[in-house]
């Protein structure tokens, strides 16, 4: 058996565990924080499972709030850090495919771990008792496998969102999904219809930002996004994880690429149905009408001036997926050059033109655009005195 690592916990987490134990209750770190500690990753938060009932936990911690008391969860704040402390429990049926209809409090940590989704999330640890791992989560961590606790069909039937979570963990951790787990997910993909677009949106965001785009490709090709009009995902989508880890960029790049590949009827409709905001859908509309070859710096500069840097970078990312040519790198170098690319960076403005007698708004706009076109080809001329001379020559 492998030696349990000596976890270096923050003081507030140790204080919470100690307070519960000193008052006669069992207390363990559970879930994702245990998984991440074994992986050498810093947990985002620390969740605790305890034999204390919610009302008992509330008495022990003056800062406690009954945030999920129906399901046994109390949020405790220590030194400004919130932690969820949940009573050991077992779950009843999930008739809505989201939450258990009822919960039963338990005195058995193993019973509590049994209700969890995947083995790597079903471990418990305390500095007194060490690791509790009744379902082989440590083994699956070492093997880099995502496997359901118990019968995968039951786990996914209870809460179909776990299907997306399996692929999300696969992408975030770089793990493979165990064969029976993947097979059960495919059989039950129809139950994803029970899940709101908002919940699917939240999981998809994390998949989009994960290290491995093949998780997204696998998710799509297994038919899990069919209700949003996505039919398939070409292998070229694997390059998505090599683009900037920016959410809007990846979401728009994904949608526009799938539409152009014939795998999606409408990029805008896809983003809208998944509850992306209006600005993201508007960005998609802009990128869809762009047609750039990324052959010359001047073409890229003019596109930045016309459409803005974000749209050009999205367009370059789509181009990269389609061709494999690193157009985003070209865009990045141009943006990092410090050269003038937009009207706001021009060393001449409307007030300057008014000072030389140009007062008509449309005329000011026309001249500034023509001056910018000149500067894009001659960046060294972006100086007030030179631009003023040029502006005077453009007066009709």
C-alpha distance (Angstrom), angle and dihedral (degrees) to the residues before:
residue distance angle dihedral
X1 . . .
X2 3.78 . .
X3 3.75 117.4 .
X4 3.79 113.9 -105.8
X5 3.80 108.7 -116.0
X6 3.77 119.9 -113.4
X7 3.80 97.9 -109.9
X8 3.77 115.9 -145.3
X9 3.79 101.0 -142.6
X10 3.80 125.4 -173.2
X11 3.78 114.4 -107.1
X12 3.80 95.4 -109.6
X13 3.82 92.2 57.4
X14 3.80 92.1 48.5
X15 3.81 90.2 47.4
X16 3.81 91.6 54.1
X17 3.81 93.1 48.9
X18 3.80 91.7 46.3
X19 3.82 94.1 48.5
X20 3.79 91.6 53.6
X21 3.82 94.2 45.6
X22 3.81 94.8 45.9
X23 3.79 88.2 55.8
X24 3.78 92.7 54.4
X25 3.81 101.6 -96.0
X26 3.77 131.6 122.1
X27 3.80 113.9 -117.7
X28 3.81 132.9 -178.0
X29 3.75 139.6 171.1
X30 3.80 106.5 -117.0
X31 3.76 143.1 -175.6
X32 3.77 127.2 3.7
X33 3.79 96.9 2.5
X34 3.82 91.4 59.6
X35 3.80 90.4 47.3
X36 3.80 92.2 49.5
X37 3.80 93.9 46.5
X38 3.80 90.2 54.8
X39 3.80 89.0 49.3
X40 3.79 91.5 51.9
X41 3.81 91.6 -113.0
X42 3.78 124.8 133.7
X43 3.81 108.5 -113.9
X44 3.78 118.7 -122.9
X45 3.80 89.6 -141.1
X46 3.81 140.7 -5.9
X47 3.80 119.2 -121.6
X48 3.80 121.7 -166.4
X49 3.81 130.6 -157.1
X50 3.80 117.6 -159.6
X51 3.77 143.5 174.7
X52 3.82 88.5 -127.9
X53 3.78 114.5 106.7
X54 3.82 116.3 -122.7
X55 3.80 93.7 -103.7
X56 3.81 89.8 50.8
X57 3.78 91.5 50.9
X58 3.81 89.6 49.7
X59 3.81 90.3 56.2
X60 3.82 93.1 51.1
X61 3.81 97.0 51.3
X62 3.82 119.2 48.4
X63 3.81 89.9 -162.6
X64 3.81 94.4 55.7
X65 3.80 121.1 129.6
X66 3.85 123.7 -167.2
X67 3.81 94.0 -127.6
X68 3.82 95.9 153.9
X69 3.76 103.2 5.4
X70 3.83 93.7 147.8
X71 3.79 87.0 65.6
X72 3.79 94.0 38.0
X73 3.80 98.1 -98.9
X74 3.78 125.3 138.3
X75 3.81 123.4 177.2
X76 3.79 114.0 -138.9
X77 3.80 123.9 -168.7
X78 3.81 117.9 -152.0
X79 3.81 120.0 175.3
X80 3.78 89.3 -15.3
X81 3.82 94.4 -52.5
X82 3.83 117.7 117.9
X83 3.80 118.1 -145.0
X84 3.78 130.1 -178.2
X85 3.81 113.2 -130.3
X86 3.80 112.8 -169.4
X87 3.79 130.2 -174.4
X88 3.83 116.2 -119.1
X89 3.79 104.8 -93.6
X90 3.77 147.9 163.1
X91 3.79 122.4 -138.8
X92 3.78 131.0 -126.0
X93 3.80 125.6 -144.9
X94 3.82 121.2 -42.7
X95 3.81 99.8 -137.4
X96 3.82 93.8 165.7
X97 3.81 94.5 45.1
X98 3.78 90.3 -119.4
X99 3.80 117.0 64.3
X100 3.80 132.4 18.3
X101 3.78 114.2 -98.5
X102 3.78 88.9 -135.3
X103 3.78 140.8 1.5
X104 3.77 130.7 -148.6
X105 3.77 119.4 -151.5
X106 3.78 114.6 -129.5
X107 3.79 140.7 -169.2
X108 3.82 92.1 -142.7
X109 3.80 121.4 89.5
X110 3.81 90.5 -164.4
X111 3.81 89.9 59.5
X112 3.79 88.8 51.3
X113 3.82 92.5 51.2
X114 3.80 91.0 48.7
X115 3.83 91.9 68.4
X116 3.82 94.3 57.3
X117 3.78 125.8 105.6
X118 3.82 109.4 -121.7
X119 3.78 133.0 18.7
X120 3.81 92.8 -119.6
X121 3.82 87.7 58.8
X122 3.82 94.7 44.1
X123 3.79 100.1 75.4
X124 3.79 127.5 107.5
X125 3.79 129.5 -160.7
X126 3.77 138.5 -174.4
X127 3.77 130.9 174.3
X128 3.81 88.7 -122.2
X129 3.79 102.5 44.2
X130 3.78 100.8 25.7
X131 3.80 120.8 -149.8
X132 3.80 124.8 -3.6
X133 3.79 109.3 -165.8
X134 3.82 111.6 161.3
X135 3.83 94.9 160.4
X136 3.79 102.6 45.7
X137 3.78 99.2 -103.4
X138 3.81 93.3 149.9
X139 3.80 90.0 52.7
X140 3.80 91.0 50.9
X141 3.80 91.1 47.7
X142 3.80 89.5 55.7
X143 3.81 91.0 46.1
X144 3.83 91.4 44.5
X145 3.79 93.7 -126.4
X146 3.81 132.9 146.0
X147 3.82 107.3 -145.5
X148 3.81 130.3 166.5
X149 3.78 121.1 -116.3
X150 3.80 105.8 -108.0
X151 3.80 117.7 -29.6
X152 3.83 109.3 10.2
X153 3.80 91.2 -155.6
X154 3.81 90.0 59.4
X155 3.81 93.7 45.1
X156 3.81 93.5 51.6
X157 3.80 93.7 40.9
X158 3.81 89.9 54.6
X159 3.80 93.3 52.5
X160 3.83 117.7 5.0
X161 3.79 91.0 -166.6
X162 3.79 85.4 76.2
X163 3.81 86.2 74.0
X164 3.79 90.3 66.1
X165 3.79 90.8 40.9
X166 3.81 89.6 57.7
X167 3.78 91.3 56.4
X168 3.79 91.0 41.3
X169 3.80 92.4 55.5
X170 3.78 88.7 45.2
X171 3.80 89.2 56.9
X172 3.80 97.5 40.7
X173 3.80 96.2 45.1
X174 3.80 100.1 30.3
X175 3.84 90.6 -122.1
X176 3.80 129.8 146.1
X177 3.80 120.6 -121.0
X178 3.81 111.4 -117.4
X179 3.82 113.7 -111.9
X180 3.82 99.6 -114.9
X181 3.80 90.9 43.5
X182 3.82 91.5 53.0
X183 3.82 92.1 45.1
X184 3.81 92.9 52.2
X185 3.80 90.4 48.4
X186 3.80 91.6 54.2
X187 3.80 92.2 48.9
X188 3.80 91.0 52.8
X189 3.80 99.9 40.1
X190 3.81 89.5 113.9
X191 3.80 89.6 68.3
X192 3.80 89.1 67.3
X193 3.81 83.9 81.8
X194 3.82 85.2 76.2
X195 3.79 91.7 60.5
X196 3.79 119.5 88.5
X197 3.79 120.0 -118.7
X198 3.81 88.4 -118.6
X199 3.81 93.2 60.2
X200 3.80 91.8 45.2
X201 3.82 88.9 47.9
X202 3.82 90.9 55.5
X203 3.81 92.7 52.6
X204 3.79 93.4 42.8
X205 3.79 91.4 54.6
X206 3.77 90.5 58.5
X207 3.80 92.1 45.9
X208 3.80 90.2 51.0
X209 3.78 90.6 54.6
X210 3.81 95.6 43.6
X211 3.79 124.7 112.3
X212 3.79 96.1 -112.6
X213 3.78 121.9 57.7
X214 3.80 89.7 -173.8
X215 3.81 86.5 77.9
X216 3.81 88.1 61.2
X217 3.81 92.0 45.4
X218 3.81 90.6 50.7
X219 3.79 91.3 47.5
X220 3.80 92.6 52.7
X221 3.80 96.9 42.3
X222 3.80 90.3 50.4
X223 3.81 87.3 60.9
X224 3.80 97.8 -113.7
X225 3.82 94.0 132.8
X226 3.79 95.3 42.8
X227 3.81 92.9 113.0
X228 3.81 87.6 64.1
X229 3.78 93.1 54.0
X230 3.81 99.0 -100.0
X231 3.80 110.0 140.6
X232 3.81 103.4 176.0
X233 3.80 144.9 -22.9
X234 3.82 122.3 -126.3
X235 3.79 117.5 -136.0
X236 3.80 88.4 -110.7
X237 3.82 86.9 75.5
X238 3.81 86.5 73.6
X239 3.80 86.5 80.3
X240 3.82 90.4 66.7
X241 3.81 91.8 89.8
X242 3.82 88.5 60.4
X243 3.80 92.3 61.5
X244 3.80 124.0 89.0
X245 3.80 110.8 -66.6
X246 3.79 92.0 -119.0
X247 3.78 116.4 133.4
X248 3.81 99.9 -143.3
X249 3.78 91.8 44.2
X250 3.79 93.8 51.3
X251 3.81 94.4 42.9
X252 3.81 93.0 51.7
X253 3.81 92.5 40.7
X254 3.81 90.1 52.1
X255 3.81 94.4 48.4
X256 3.81 97.1 44.5
X257 3.81 93.1 44.0
X258 3.81 92.9 50.8
X259 3.81 91.1 48.5
X260 3.80 92.3 50.4
X261 3.81 90.5 46.8
X262 3.80 90.1 54.9
X263 3.80 92.8 -114.6
X264 3.79 95.1 111.7
X265 3.78 130.6 39.8
X266 3.79 97.5 -148.6
X267 3.80 128.4 13.2
X268 3.79 90.9 -165.4
X269 3.79 92.5 49.0
X270 3.80 91.3 49.3
X271 3.80 92.6 53.0
X272 3.79 92.2 44.0
X273 3.81 94.0 49.5
X274 3.80 90.2 51.1
X275 3.82 89.7 54.4
X276 3.79 98.2 -111.3
X277 3.80 110.1 161.6
X278 3.80 125.0 -96.6
X279 3.79 94.3 -104.1
X280 3.81 90.8 56.9
X281 3.82 91.0 50.2
X282 3.83 89.2 47.6
X283 3.80 90.1 51.9
X284 3.81 88.8 52.2
X285 3.82 90.5 52.7
X286 3.80 89.9 53.1
X287 3.80 94.9 47.9
X288 3.81 92.4 47.4
X289 3.81 91.9 60.5
X290 3.82 94.4 47.6
X291 3.79 119.4 99.5
X292 3.80 111.3 -175.9
X293 3.79 129.6 164.0
X294 3.83 95.0 -164.4
X295 3.78 88.7 -142.7
X296 3.81 98.9 128.9
X297 3.78 136.7 31.9
X298 3.79 90.4 -129.5
X299 3.82 91.7 57.8
X300 3.80 90.0 52.2
X301 3.81 92.9 46.1
X302 3.79 92.1 51.0
X303 3.80 90.2 48.9
X304 3.80 91.1 52.5
X305 3.80 89.1 50.5
X306 3.82 92.1 49.0
X307 3.81 102.2 38.3
X308 3.81 107.1 16.0
X309 3.82 130.5 -108.7
X310 3.81 96.8 -83.4
X311 3.80 94.0 55.4
X312 3.80 92.1 46.6
X313 3.80 91.7 50.3
X314 3.83 90.2 50.2
X315 3.79 90.2 49.0
X316 3.81 89.6 49.0
X317 3.80 90.2 51.2
X318 3.81 91.2 52.5
X319 3.82 88.6 48.5
X320 3.82 88.7 51.5
X321 3.81 92.2 52.9
X322 3.80 91.5 49.3
X323 3.81 99.6 43.1
X324 3.79 107.7 17.0
X325 3.82 88.9 -127.2
X326 3.79 112.2 134.6
X327 3.79 98.5 -121.5
X328 3.85 92.3 151.9
X329 3.80 88.6 63.4
X330 3.82 90.3 54.9
X331 3.80 90.7 50.2
X332 3.79 90.6 47.9
X333 3.82 93.3 52.1
X334 3.79 91.8 50.1
X335 3.79 92.2 49.1
X336 3.81 91.3 47.6
X337 3.81 92.0 50.6
X338 3.78 91.5 80.4
X339 3.80 91.9 -131.9
X340 3.79 120.7 144.7
X341 3.80 110.0 -91.8
X342 3.79 104.5 156.4
X343 3.80 139.1 39.6
X344 3.79 90.3 -106.0
X345 3.81 89.6 60.8
X346 3.79 93.7 48.9
X347 3.82 113.8 111.8
X348 3.78 89.3 -134.8
X349 3.79 128.0 67.1
X350 3.77 143.3 178.6
X351 3.80 93.1 -88.1
X352 3.81 90.1 54.5
X353 3.81 90.2 53.8
X354 3.80 91.6 48.8
X355 3.79 89.1 55.1
X356 3.80 90.0 59.8
X357 3.79 92.0 49.4
X358 3.82 104.2 -91.6
X359 3.79 106.7 130.7
X360 3.81 106.3 153.7
X361 3.81 109.9 103.4
X362 3.80 95.8 -144.1
X363 3.79 91.2 48.2
X364 3.81 90.9 50.4
X365 3.78 90.2 51.6
X366 3.83 93.1 48.4
X367 3.79 93.9 49.5
X368 3.80 94.2 46.7
X369 3.81 90.8 51.9
X370 3.80 91.7 50.1
X371 3.80 90.8 47.5
X372 3.80 89.9 51.4
X373 3.82 91.5 51.1
X374 3.81 88.0 54.4
X375 3.82 92.9 48.4
X376 3.79 92.2 50.2
X377 3.82 88.1 63.1
X378 3.81 94.8 34.8
X379 3.82 107.6 34.1
X380 3.80 90.9 168.6
X381 3.81 88.8 69.0
X382 3.81 94.3 64.8
X383 3.80 92.3 114.0
X384 3.81 125.7 119.0
X385 3.78 96.3 -122.5
X386 3.81 95.5 47.8
X387 3.79 92.9 44.6
X388 3.81 91.8 49.9
X389 3.82 90.8 55.0
X390 3.80 89.9 47.6
X391 3.81 91.8 48.6
X392 3.82 91.8 52.6
X393 3.81 89.8 52.9
X394 3.80 90.1 54.6
X395 3.81 95.9 55.7
X396 3.79 109.5 117.3
